[in-house]
Amino acid sequence: MSRAAPVISEASGEEQNSPGTSGCATRAGEWFRIDPVTDHLDLTIKFLANRSESLAKRSATQRMHKQAINNWKPSDLPVWLTREVYVKRVQAALASVAKSRIRSALGVSEPYSSDIQAGKRVPHPRHWQALAQLVGVSSNV
């Protein structure tokens, strides 16, 4: 029978006797243990997405995006910037743009900016103008 990985308390830094467990619960869902193979301290974050601060931040972001969608009018979009132009010219050019630049320009999450860059998602039309500017596409080009 193999020995369970020793569990290290975050508060005291001391080994805890917790046979059969993979770690000891500490504040905010953090778990610490010594990896028995590498003998190094291993930090595993559990349930981080469910922490109250994370939930509050996610809710605020969702409210902000919903408000922006509600405030957006199709007439705000330049006449030349149609879905066809977005897909053929803008989306194609986004493949060479860093995800971080897309994320900053739109104020969206990393996974969403990654999907936009890869062409897996077509963002809301309110984002098309910012993305067109980001890649240098205009009515003149």
Backbone torsions as a table, in degrees:
resi	resn	phi	psi	omega
1	MET	NA	131.5	-178.3
2	SER	-81.6	150.5	180.0
3	ARG	-78.3	134.4	177.4
4	ALA	-65.8	147.3	178.4
5	ALA	-60.7	132.3	178.1
6	PRO	-63.5	141.8	-178.0
7	VAL	-102.0	132.5	-178.1
8	ILE	-107.6	126.3	177.1
9	SER	-73.5	130.5	178.2
10	GLU	-63.7	-41.2	-175.7
11	ALA	-65.5	-48.2	-174.2
12	SER	-101.5	-19.7	-176.5
13	GLY	75.6	8.7	-178.2
14	GLU	-98.8	153.1	178.2
15	GLU	-69.6	137.4	178.6
16	GLN	-105.9	146.4	176.0
17	ASN	-88.4	98.4	-179.3
18	SER	-135.7	67.0	-177.5
19	PRO	-60.7	138.0	176.9
20	GLY	83.4	1.4	178.3
21	THR	-109.2	158.1	-179.1
22	SER	-95.2	-2.8	-179.9
23	GLY	173.6	176.5	177.5
24	CYS	-118.8	137.7	-179.1
25	ALA	-69.4	136.0	176.5
26	THR	-129.8	-165.2	-177.0
27	ARG	-65.6	148.9	172.6
28	ALA	53.4	32.7	173.9
29	GLY	74.5	15.2	179.5
30	GLU	-86.0	141.0	178.6
31	TRP	-127.2	134.3	178.9
32	PHE	-120.7	143.5	173.0
33	ARG	-158.5	161.1	173.8
34	ILE	-91.9	127.6	177.7
35	ASP	-72.6	122.2	-175.9
36	PRO	-67.1	-23.3	-179.1
37	VAL	-81.6	-49.1	-175.7
38	THR	-93.8	-12.9	-178.5
39	ASP	61.9	25.7	179.1
40	HIS	-109.4	154.7	175.3
41	LEU	-67.8	129.3	-178.0
42	ASP	-117.3	125.6	179.0
43	LEU	-106.1	123.0	176.2
44	THR	-118.5	123.2	177.8
45	ILE	-92.8	120.8	179.8
46	LYS	-114.3	140.8	173.4
47	PHE	60.5	23.6	-178.7
48	LEU	-60.3	-38.2	-178.5
49	ALA	-66.5	-17.3	-177.9
50	ASN	-97.2	-1.2	178.2
51	ARG	-62.5	148.1	-174.9
52	SER	-59.2	-37.5	179.7
53	GLU	-65.6	-39.6	179.7
54	SER	-65.7	-42.1	178.7
55	LEU	-64.2	-41.2	179.9
56	ALA	-65.0	-41.8	179.6
57	LYS	-65.3	-43.8	178.9
58	ARG	-62.1	-42.6	179.0
59	SER	-62.4	-42.8	179.7
60	ALA	-63.4	-41.1	179.2
61	THR	-64.8	-43.7	179.2
62	GLN	-63.6	-40.3	177.4
63	ARG	-62.5	-42.7	-179.2
64	MET	-62.0	-45.6	-179.8
65	HIS	-66.4	-39.9	178.9
66	LYS	-63.9	-41.0	178.0
67	GLN	-63.0	-42.3	179.6
68	ALA	-63.6	-40.0	177.5
69	ILE	-64.8	-42.6	179.7
70	ASN	-65.7	-33.1	-178.9
71	ASN	-81.9	-17.2	-176.6
72	TRP	-76.0	138.6	177.3
73	LYS	-119.5	138.7	178.0
74	PRO	-54.5	-28.1	179.9
75	SER	-69.7	-13.4	176.5
76	ASP	-70.6	-22.3	-177.4
77	LEU	-81.9	134.2	177.1
78	PRO	-58.8	146.6	-176.7
79	VAL	-58.2	-38.8	-176.5
80	TRP	-71.6	-20.5	-174.3
81	LEU	-90.5	82.9	179.6
82	THR	-95.0	172.4	176.9
83	ARG	-58.9	-40.1	179.8
84	GLU	-61.7	-45.1	178.4
85	VAL	-63.6	-43.0	179.2
86	TYR	-58.5	-51.4	-175.2
87	VAL	-65.7	-44.6	-175.2
88	LYS	-77.2	-39.3	-173.4
89	ARG	-105.4	-48.3	-174.8
90	VAL	-75.3	-52.7	-176.6
91	GLN	-59.1	-40.1	179.4
92	ALA	-62.1	-39.9	-178.6
93	ALA	-74.5	-21.6	-178.2
94	LEU	-67.9	-19.5	-179.7
95	ALA	-59.1	-27.8	-178.3
96	SER	-97.4	5.7	-179.5
97	VAL	-99.5	137.9	179.7
98	ALA	-63.8	140.5	178.4
99	LYS	-56.3	-36.5	-178.3
100	SER	-63.7	-34.6	177.9
101	ARG	-70.0	-39.0	177.3
102	ILE	-64.6	-45.4	-179.8
103	ARG	-59.4	-45.1	-179.6
104	SER	-66.0	-42.5	-177.2
105	ALA	-64.8	-33.8	-174.5
106	LEU	-104.5	-19.3	-176.0
107	GLY	70.8	40.8	-178.5
108	VAL	-115.1	173.6	-179.0
109	SER	-73.4	163.4	178.7
110	GLU	-63.8	-46.0	179.0
111	PRO	-62.0	-38.7	179.6
112	TYR	-67.4	-42.2	178.7
113	SER	-65.2	-33.6	177.0
114	SER	-65.0	-42.5	178.0
115	ASP	-66.2	-37.3	177.6
116	ILE	-64.7	-46.6	-179.1
117	GLN	-60.5	-41.4	-178.2
118	ALA	-78.0	-6.8	-179.1
119	GLY	79.6	12.3	179.2
120	LYS	-77.8	-25.6	-179.7
121	ARG	-130.5	141.9	171.3
122	VAL	-100.9	117.0	-177.9
123	PRO	-68.4	169.5	176.5
124	HIS	-58.1	143.3	-179.1
125	PRO	-54.6	-23.4	179.0
126	ARG	-64.5	-18.0	179.6
127	HIS	-92.4	-13.8	-173.0
128	TRP	-60.4	-40.8	-177.5
129	GLN	-65.8	-43.3	178.7
130	ALA	-62.4	-39.7	179.2
131	LEU	-70.4	-37.5	177.2
132	ALA	-62.2	-43.3	177.0
133	GLN	-63.4	-39.4	-178.9
134	LEU	-60.1	-38.1	-178.3
135	VAL	-98.9	0.4	175.9
136	GLY	79.9	26.4	177.0
137	VAL	-95.6	130.5	176.9
138	SER	-141.8	177.8	-179.0
139	SER	-66.5	-21.5	-177.6
140	ASN	-83.7	-17.8	-174.0
141	VAL	-91.5	NA	NA
